């Protein structure tokens, strides 16, 4: 069992096992899909299925970046965002919030030094909560503000009345925080 996940992960994996194919299963065909050429996408409207390639959105200035939530606050997500963020600072005027999905993930991120990376970059690290995602506490957007977010919903007013939420991956959100506008992590690596 992976460190920092408790028995919940083992129970979930064991339960999922009932959906695996039998060892002697025969398939009509196998399909391999090469996704290496896919580029990051970002939402542009108020629905999670309204997406464009992120490079088409690079002119959108952001006020806030939110990394975490139940959706993209796994330890693998925080590690990826920290990899992009390490040694860099949030762009001037950009607020950054990080929230692990669970207390176990928070604990693992602390052990791994990820929380220090985020705080050194200018992020506010908060306890595992639905606060910012629901516009209930830390991270509420003011009218006209824009957030690069790793959450799962972006309907009008989700994180604050009159705010705009663009959904993206943790790596893209981290890159956007450094750039000060919506951006692709690959741009920082060039």
Rosetta blueprint (number, residue, H / E / L):
1 X L
2 X L
3 X L
4 X L
5 X L
6 X H
7 X H
8 X H
9 X H
10 X H
11 X H
12 X H
13 X H
14 X H
15 X H
16 X H
17 X H
18 X H
19 X H
20 X L
21 X L
22 X L
23 X L
24 X L
25 X L
26 X L
27 X L
28 X L
29 X L
30 X L
31 X L
32 X L
33 X L
34 X L
35 X L
36 X L
37 X L
38 X L
39 X L
40 X L
41 X E
42 X E
43 X E
44 X L
45 X L
46 X L
47 X L
48 X L
49 X L
50 X L
51 X E
52 X E
53 X E
54 X H
55 X H
56 X H
57 X H
58 X L
59 X L
60 X L
61 X E
62 X L
63 X L
64 X E
65 X E
66 X E
67 X E
68 X E
69 X H
70 X H
71 X H
72 X H
73 X L
74 X L
75 X H
76 X H
77 X H
78 X H
79 X H
80 X H
81 X H
82 X H
83 X H
84 X H
85 X H
86 X L
87 X L
88 X L
89 X L
90 X L
91 X L
92 X L
93 X L
94 X L
95 X E
96 X E
97 X E
98 X E
99 X E
100 X L
101 X L
102 X L
103 X H
104 X H
105 X H
106 X H
107 X H
108 X H
109 X H
110 X H
111 X H
112 X L
113 X L
114 X H
115 X H
116 X H
117 X H
118 X H
119 X H
120 X H
121 X H
122 X L
123 X E
124 X E
125 X E
126 X E
127 X L
128 X L
129 X L
130 X L
131 X H
132 X H
133 X H
134 X H
135 X L
136 X L
137 X L
138 X L
139 X L
140 X L
141 X L
142 X L
143 X L
144 X L
145 X L
146 X E
147 X E
148 X E
149 X E
150 X L
151 X L
152 X L
153 X L
154 X L
155 X L
156 X L
157 X L
158 X L
159 X L
160 X L
161 X L
162 X L
163 X L
164 X E
165 X E
166 X E
167 X E
168 X L
169 X L
170 X H
171 X H
172 X H
173 X H
174 X H
175 X H
176 X H
177 X H
178 X H
179 X H
180 X L
181 X E
182 X L
183 X L
184 X L
185 X H
186 X H
187 X H
188 X H
189 X L
190 X L
